[in-house]
């Protein structure tokens, strides 16, 4: 059996693993990347980029359908499903090839292809094929194994008609109909895109959640908007799922029609993802695990307890977003390289965007987190985009933005949005929160006319009027005061 000794072993070559590798190499050349599946990040292969390619096609089809609003006749709209999916696959493959090319440039001595499992705190056994194993002894270990789709058991009754987003991007053509389970980020993005490309879509959820939305006012607004395009029940009563010769037959209770049975060509399970840690034999790593078998770790250092093991990216199931995975790869890589000198890394203001239309964005603290942090002493400002000038001009006048500020300090704490240009407005707000700007300071910034950002100014003005600034408690508030 071949044995290798390195300073740092990194399990997983996705976004977090690649960034961690680049950081470690600044300190030591005794580093090893171990990959069990295939090179190419989740974002490039099945996540961010492929879904945005499908959404781009859907957006173009939707814009053509809205042309009469502007007095423009687009004629009949024909969607070539095979051409749509061909472009999705081709561009997806280009993104993946770019990532693979980057990995191929890493020295061969730094790469090992095989499935790793812990045989001890510093020992990894790597199955490299043909029944052979290599033993790797590492001074420090970074777990960056990513995640995979999580499928509830009852959905597996759909059998060969069950697909996840990984499968969808391999389609040669668009189907006639799809039942989407899970109105989270993936389900909403793909479901709406498929619907706008002529696919009959119905979406089922559990518990009432819509995407990442936490503000009830925005959740209800978004639910009504989506239901104008396709049926979406965020707390569906599904009685039965079964595979038939015609497709997937789903029996459920419709709020208006009662008991209903519909058949769909496919069932798309967009029911979340689970970390790829269950095959690592973590019980041999001498680190503390929770009831789900997940390592307990410090979110600021990514260190597992007081050990030499770090966990980054989707593998820790904390913030499954590409920019967060990159940040965590940097933090874990720096700390593994300089261990035992372990330091808290820079964590940026939380920022998430869902690329539906209208888009969904969350910035900074959620409304519940603001309530907890400020002990109830906060104010809200909001704006509807239905009558916002620029939004009406371009026919994108659907949406709601709510911003949260702290009494006493006047600081902007967070915001949530369902509306036009949310991906851009979210960045402005995230930068403001991270710079710890007050609402009045943000309002001193320039706002051009006519732009959608004028809607943001309207919400901030209302928030500023609602805030009590200074050491005096807000009216009716017994908690506010200096330093709150």
C-alpha positions in Angstrom: 0.0 0.0 0.0 1.3 3.4 -1.0 1.7 5.9 1.8 1.9 9.7 1.6 2.6 12.4 4.1 1.5 16.0 3.6 1.0 19.1 5.7 -2.5 19.7 4.5 -5.0 17.3 2.8 -8.1 18.8 1.2 -11.1 16.5 0.6 -13.1 17.9 -2.2 -12.2 20.0 -5.2 -15.2 22.3 -5.5 -15.2 26.1 -5.0 -14.2 25.9 -1.3 -11.6 23.2 -1.9 -10.0 25.0 -4.8 -9.8 28.3 -2.9 -8.4 26.6 0.2 -5.7 24.9 -1.9 -4.6 28.3 -3.4 -4.3 29.7 0.2 -2.4 26.7 1.6 0.1 26.8 -1.3 1.1 30.3 -0.2 2.6 28.7 2.9 3.5 25.1 2.0 3.9 22.9 -1.1 3.1 19.8 0.9 -0.6 19.8 0.1 -2.9 17.2 -1.5 -6.3 17.6 -3.1 -8.5 14.5 -3.0 -11.6 14.3 -5.2 -13.9 11.3 -5.3 -16.4 12.3 -8.0 -15.5 14.6 -10.9 -13.9 17.9 -11.3 -16.1 20.9 -11.8 -17.8 22.9 -9.1 -21.5 22.5 -8.2 -22.1 26.0 -9.5 -20.7 25.2 -12.9 -22.1 21.7 -13.4 -25.6 21.8 -11.9 -26.2 25.0 -10.0 -25.7 28.7 -10.6 -24.7 28.8 -14.3 -26.9 26.1 -15.9 -30.0 27.4 -14.2 -29.2 30.9 -15.3 -28.9 29.7 -18.9 -32.4 28.2 -18.7 -33.7 31.3 -17.0 -32.2 33.5 -19.8 -34.1 31.6 -22.4 -37.3 31.9 -20.4 -36.8 35.6 -19.8 -36.5 36.2 -23.6 -39.7 34.2 -24.2 -41.5 36.1 -21.5 -40.3 39.5 -22.9 -41.6 38.5 -26.4 -45.0 37.6 -24.9 -45.1 41.0 -23.2 -44.3 42.9 -26.4 -48.0 44.0 -27.0 -47.8 46.0 -23.8 -45.5 48.4 -25.6 -47.5 48.4 -28.8 -45.1 46.0 -30.5 -46.3 42.9 -32.4 -43.9 40.0 -32.0 -46.0 37.6 -34.0 -46.3 34.0 -32.9 -43.8 32.8 -30.4 -42.2 29.4 -31.1 -40.1 27.7 -28.4 -37.7 25.1 -29.8 -37.1 23.0 -26.7 -34.2 21.0 -28.3 -32.4 24.3 -29.2 -33.0 25.7 -25.7 -31.5 22.6 -24.0 -28.7 22.4 -26.5 -27.5 25.9 -25.6 -27.9 25.1 -21.9 -25.7 22.0 -22.2 -23.1 23.7 -24.5 -22.6 26.7 -22.2 -22.7 24.5 -19.1 -19.9 22.3 -20.6 -17.9 25.5 -21.3 -18.1 26.6 -17.7 -17.2 23.2 -16.4 -14.3 22.9 -18.9 -12.9 26.2 -17.5 -13.0 24.8 -14.0 -11.5 21.5 -15.0 -8.7 23.3 -16.9 -7.8 25.2 -13.8 -7.6 22.0 -11.8 -5.5 20.3 -14.5 -2.9 23.1 -14.1 -2.3 22.1 -10.5 0.8 19.9 -10.2 0.1 16.1 -10.5 1.7 15.5 -7.2 -1.0 17.7 -5.5 -3.9 15.7 -6.9 -5.4 12.3 -6.0 -8.6 10.9 -7.4 -10.4 8.6 -5.1 -12.9 8.3 -2.2 -11.4 9.4 1.2 -12.4 8.2 4.6 -11.0 8.8 8.0 -9.0 6.0 9.6 -7.8 8.2 12.4 -7.5 11.9 13.2 -4.5 12.3 10.9 -5.0 9.3 8.7 -7.1 9.1 5.5 -7.6 5.9 3.5 -8.3 6.7 -0.2 -9.9 4.2 -2.5 -8.2 4.8 -5.8 -9.9 2.0 -7.9 -9.3 -1.6 -8.6 -9.6 -2.4 -5.0 -6.5 -0.4 -4.2 -6.1 2.1 -1.4 -3.5 4.8 -0.5 -2.9 5.9 3.0 -2.5 9.7 3.5 -1.2 11.1 6.7 -1.9 14.8 7.1 -1.0 17.4 9.7 -4.2 19.2 9.0 -7.3 18.3 7.0 -10.0 20.4 5.3 -13.4 18.8 4.6 -14.8 20.5 1.5 -16.9 17.7 0.0 -19.9 19.7 -1.1 -23.5 18.5 -1.2 -26.0 16.5 -3.2 -29.8 16.6 -3.7 -31.9 15.4 -0.8 -34.9 13.4 -1.8 -37.8 12.6 0.6 -38.7 8.9 0.5 -42.3 9.3 -0.8 -41.0 11.1 -3.9 -39.0 8.0 -4.9 -42.3 6.4 -5.9 -42.0 8.5 -9.1 -39.2 6.0 -10.1 -37.6 6.7 -13.5 -39.8 9.8 -13.8 -38.0 11.4 -10.8 -35.4 14.0 -11.6 -33.2 16.5 -9.7 -31.6 19.6 -11.1 -28.5 17.5 -12.0 -30.7 15.5 -14.4 -32.7 18.3 -15.8 -29.6 19.9 -17.5 -29.0 16.7 -19.4 -32.4 16.8 -21.1 -32.3 16.8 -24.9 -35.7 18.5 -25.1 -38.3 20.2 -22.9 -41.1 18.0 -21.5 -44.8 18.7 -21.7 -45.3 18.9 -18.0 -43.4 18.9 -14.7 -44.5 18.7 -11.1 -42.0 20.6 -8.9 -41.6 19.6 -5.3 -39.9 22.3 -3.2 -40.5 26.1 -3.7 -37.0 26.9 -2.6 -34.4 28.7 -4.6 -33.8 25.9 -7.1 -37.5 25.0 -7.4 -38.7 28.5 -7.9 -36.0 29.4 -10.5 -36.4 26.2 -12.5 -40.1 25.9 -12.2 -40.8 29.5 -13.3 -38.3 29.1 -16.2 -39.9 25.9 -17.4 -43.4 27.4 -17.2 -42.3 30.4 -19.3 -40.9 28.0 -21.9 -44.2 26.4 -22.4 -44.0 23.5 -19.9 -47.1 22.9 -17.7 -45.9 23.4 -14.1 -47.4 22.8 -10.7 -45.4 23.4 -7.6 -45.8 21.8 -4.2 -44.3 22.9 -0.9 -44.3 21.9 2.8 -44.6 24.3 5.7 -45.5 27.5 3.7 -42.0 28.7 2.8 -41.4 30.6 -0.4 -37.7 30.7 -1.5 -35.6 32.3 1.2 -38.2 34.9 2.2 -38.6 35.5 5.9 -40.7 38.7 5.9 -44.4 37.6 5.9 -45.5 40.7 4.0 -43.1 39.9 1.2 -43.8 36.1 1.3 -47.6 36.7 0.8 -46.9 39.2 -2.0 -44.6 36.8 -3.8 -47.0 33.9 -3.4 -49.8 35.8 -5.1 -47.5 36.9 -7.9 -46.2 33.4 -8.6 -49.7 32.0 -8.6 -50.6 34.3 -11.4 -48.1 32.3 -13.5 -48.5 28.7 -12.3 -50.2 26.9 -9.4 -48.0 27.0 -6.2 -49.2 25.6 -2.9 -46.5 26.2 -0.3 -48.1 23.9 2.2 -49.6 21.2 -0.1 -51.6 18.2 1.1 -50.2 15.5 -1.2 -51.9 12.2 -0.7 -50.1 9.9 -3.2 -47.3 9.9 -5.8 -47.1 7.0 -8.2 -45.4 6.1 -11.5 -47.7 5.1 -14.3 -47.3 4.4 -18.0 -48.3 8.0 -18.7 -45.9 9.6 -16.2 -46.2 10.6 -12.6 -49.7 10.6 -11.1 -50.1 12.9 -8.1 -53.1 12.9 -5.8 -53.5 16.1 -3.7 -56.0 18.3 -2.1 -56.5 21.6 -4.0 -57.7 24.5 -1.8 -60.4 25.4 -4.3 -61.3 22.1 -6.1 -60.8 19.6 -3.3 -59.4 16.2 -4.1 -57.5 16.3 -7.4 -55.3 13.9 -9.4 -53.0 15.1 -12.1 -50.4 13.4 -14.2 -47.1 15.0 -15.2 -44.3 13.8 -17.5 -41.7 14.3 -14.7 -41.4 15.1 -11.0 -38.6 17.5 -10.2 -37.4 17.1 -6.6 -36.0 20.5 -5.5 -36.3 19.6 -1.9 -32.9 20.8 -0.6 -29.4 19.4 -0.5 -27.5 17.4 2.0 -23.8 17.6 2.9 -21.5 14.9 1.5 -20.0 13.9 4.9 -21.8 10.6 5.5 -19.2 8.5 3.7 -16.2 10.0 5.4 -16.2 7.8 8.6 -16.1 10.9 10.7 -16.4 8.7 13.8 -12.7 8.0 13.4 -11.7 11.7 13.2 -11.9 12.3 16.9 -14.2 15.4 16.5 -17.6 16.1 18.1 -20.6 15.4 15.9 -24.2 16.5 16.3 -27.3 14.2 16.2 -27.2 14.3 12.4 -23.6 13.2 12.2 -22.5 16.7 11.2 -19.2 18.1 12.7 -19.6 20.9 15.2 -17.4 23.8 14.1 -16.7 27.5 14.8 -18.4 29.5 12.0 -15.7 32.2 12.3 -12.6 29.9 12.0 -14.3 26.8 10.5 -12.3 24.7 12.9 -14.0 21.6 14.2 -13.7 21.9 18.0 -10.1 22.3 19.1 -8.8 19.9 16.4 -6.6 20.3 13.3 -9.7 19.6 11.1 -11.6 22.3 9.2 -14.9 22.2 7.2 -15.8 24.6 4.5 -18.4 25.2 1.8 -21.6 23.3 1.3 -20.1 20.4 3.4 -20.9 22.3 6.6 -24.5 23.2 5.5 -24.3 26.7 6.9 -24.4 29.1 4.0 -24.7 27.1 0.7 -23.8 30.0 -1.6 -20.9 30.2 -4.0 -19.5 33.4 -2.7 -19.8 32.1 0.9 -18.0 28.8 -0.2 -15.2 30.9 -1.6 -14.9 32.9 1.6 -14.9 29.8 3.7 -12.3 28.2 1.5 -10.1 31.2 2.2 -10.7 31.1 5.9 -10.2 27.3 6.2 -7.1 27.4 3.9 -5.4 30.2 5.8 -6.1 28.5 9.2 -5.0 25.1 8.0 -1.8 26.6 6.6 -0.8 28.5 9.7 -2.2 26.0 12.3 -2.0 26.1 15.3 -2.3 29.9 14.8 -6.0 29.9 14.1 -7.8 33.2 13.6 -11.4 34.3 12.8 -11.8 35.2 9.1 -13.7 38.0 7.5 -17.4 37.1 7.2 -19.2 39.5 4.9 -22.8 40.8 5.3 -25.3 38.1 4.4 -26.5 38.5 0.8 -28.6 36.1 -1.2 -30.4 36.5 -4.6 -33.0 34.2 -6.2 -33.2 34.8 -10.0 -36.9 34.5 -10.5 -38.9 37.3 -12.1 -39.4 39.4 -10.0 -36.2 38.5 -8.2 -35.9 37.7 -4.5 -33.2 39.2 -2.4 -32.2 39.1 1.3 -29.6 41.4 2.8 -28.1 41.6 6.3 -30.3 40.4 9.1 -33.7 38.9 8.5 -36.7 40.6 10.1 -36.7 38.0 12.9 -33.0 38.5 13.5 -33.4 42.2 13.7 -36.3 41.8 16.2 -34.0 39.6 18.3 -30.9 41.8 18.0 -32.7 45.1 18.6 -35.1 43.6 21.3 -38.1 44.7 19.3 -36.8 48.3 19.0 -36.6 48.7 15.2 -38.5 50.4 12.4 -39.6 49.3 8.9 -39.8 51.2 5.7 -41.3 49.8 2.5 -42.1 50.6 -1.1 -44.3 48.9 -3.7 -43.0 48.9 -7.2 -46.4 48.8 -8.8 -46.5 52.6 -9.2 -42.7 53.2 -9.2 -41.8 55.3 -12.3 -39.0 53.5 -14.0 -40.6 50.1 -13.2 -43.8 51.0 -14.9 -42.0 52.4 -17.9 -40.3 49.0 -18.6 -43.3 46.9 -17.6 -41.6 45.5 -14.5 -43.9 47.1 -11.9 -44.4 44.1 -9.6 -42.7 43.9 -6.3 -42.3 45.0 -2.7 -39.1 46.1 -0.7 -38.9 46.3 3.0 -35.9 47.8 4.9 -35.2 47.5 8.6 -33.4 50.1 10.8 -32.4 50.3 14.5 -33.9 52.8 16.8 -31.3 54.9 18.6 -28.4 54.3 16.2 -30.3 54.8 13.0 -28.3 51.9 11.5 -29.6 50.0 8.5 -29.8 46.4 9.8 -31.2 44.4 6.8 -33.7 44.3 4.0 -35.8 41.9 2.0 -37.1 42.4 -1.5 -39.3 40.8 -4.2 -39.1 43.0 -7.2 -37.2 44.3 -10.3 -33.4 44.7 -10.3 -33.2 43.1 -6.9 -29.8 41.6 -7.7 -28.4 45.2 -8.0 -30.3 46.9 -5.2 -29.3 44.0 -2.9 -25.6 44.9 -3.5 -26.1 48.5 -2.7 -27.9 47.6 0.5 -25.3 44.9 1.5 -22.5 47.4 1.0 -24.3 49.9 3.2 -24.9 47.4 5.9 -21.3 46.2 5.9 -20.1 49.8 6.1 -22.4 50.3 9.0 -24.1 53.3 7.4 -27.1 54.9 9.0 -30.3 55.3 7.0 -29.7 59.1 6.9 -26.2 58.6 5.6 -27.4 56.4 2.8 -30.0 59.0 1.8 -27.2 61.5 1.3 -25.9 59.3 -1.6 -26.8 60.3 -5.2 -30.0 58.8 -6.8 -30.4 59.4 -10.5 -33.7 59.9 -12.3 -35.5 57.9 -13.6 -34.2 54.7 -12.2 -35.5 51.8 -10.2 -33.3 52.8 -7.3 -35.6 55.7 -6.7 -37.9 53.1 -5.2 -35.2 52.2 -2.7 -34.9 55.8 -1.8 -38.7 55.9 -1.1 -38.4 53.0 1.3 -35.4 54.5 3.0 -37.2 57.8 3.4 -40.1 56.1 5.1 -37.8 54.1 7.3 -36.0 57.3 8.3 -39.2 59.0 9.3 -40.2 56.0 11.4 -36.8 55.8 13.3 -36.2 57.4 16.6 -32.5 58.6 16.6 -30.4 59.3 19.6 -30.4 58.3 23.3 -34.1 58.8 23.9 -36.2 55.6 23.8 -38.6 55.2 20.9 -42.3 55.8 21.8 -43.7 52.7 23.4 -40.3 51.1 23.7 -38.9 50.2 27.1 -35.6 48.6 25.8 -34.1 51.3 23.5 -31.4 53.5 24.8 -27.8 54.5 24.3 -25.7 51.8 22.6 -28.8 49.7 21.6 
